[in-house]
Amino acid sequence: MLEILQQLLVVQDRDHRLAQLKAEAARIPLEIAAAKQRLADESAKLEKAKTELKQIESQRKQLEVDADTKRQQILKYRTQLNQIKSNTEYQALLKEINKAEADIRQVEDVELEFMDRLEKLQPTLKQEQAQLKELTNKAEAEKAEFQRRSALIATELTQLQSERDQLVTTVDPATLSRYDRLLRSKGDLAVVPIKHGNCGGCHLNLPPQTVHTARGERELASCSYCGRILYWQAE
């Protein structure tokens, strides 16, 4: 293999790893944001359950007050019954007592519904609290791991970039410039093998002369379709 090809492949190996690390580094903030969002969503669900619980409890207490008020009215009415001599007034007061008792029964029925809702909501609240605690612990562990990984990536990026900078000093400038242009335009690989007579980059079938040039290893061969630099790889 031509020495320049060997040099370019080594540089490309570093570039490929650099690209991987940069992509991973870019994903970390997104993963952190996703973890925070999961925590915020679970926290919101817990707060919603707490709010619902407070509202039901408040409504239930108000129903108790309403029922007690009605009971006091009934006691008052019953006291008045002993003082009334007119049958019409007596019947009217009995009607008010019956209405108040019916209202109390209705309030008690609604209160029972609220008690049932409270009973069903309690397990949900406990489950949300447990899940939030679990997610909080997980988020803290993930944060520590993200910080550790970020530090490792930064260290490796610095090391790889230093190696690349040193490697390119031995590469022919014109060929290196060509390689850099190809790498920027293709976004993956600038130097690729020939596989079964096809370009390892665009996968199109190469002209026999191009394959012959690459196999002869006397000069650089390029894909006539995508422009990538080619090298012969025994199959």
HELIX and SHEET records of a PDB file:
HELIX    1   1 GLU A    3  LEU A   81  1                                  79    
HELIX    2   2 ASN A   87  LEU A  167  1                                  81    
HELIX    3   3 VAL A  168  THR A  170  5                                   3    
HELIX    4   4 PRO A  173  LYS A  186  1                                  14    
HELIX    5   5 PRO A  208  GLY A  216  1                                   9    
SHEET    1   A 4 ASN A 198  CYS A 199  0                                        
SHEET    2   A 4 VAL A 191  LYS A 195 -1                                        
SHEET    3   A 4 ILE A 229  TRP A 232  1                                        
SHEET    4   A 4 ALA A 221  SER A 222 -1                                        
END                                                                             
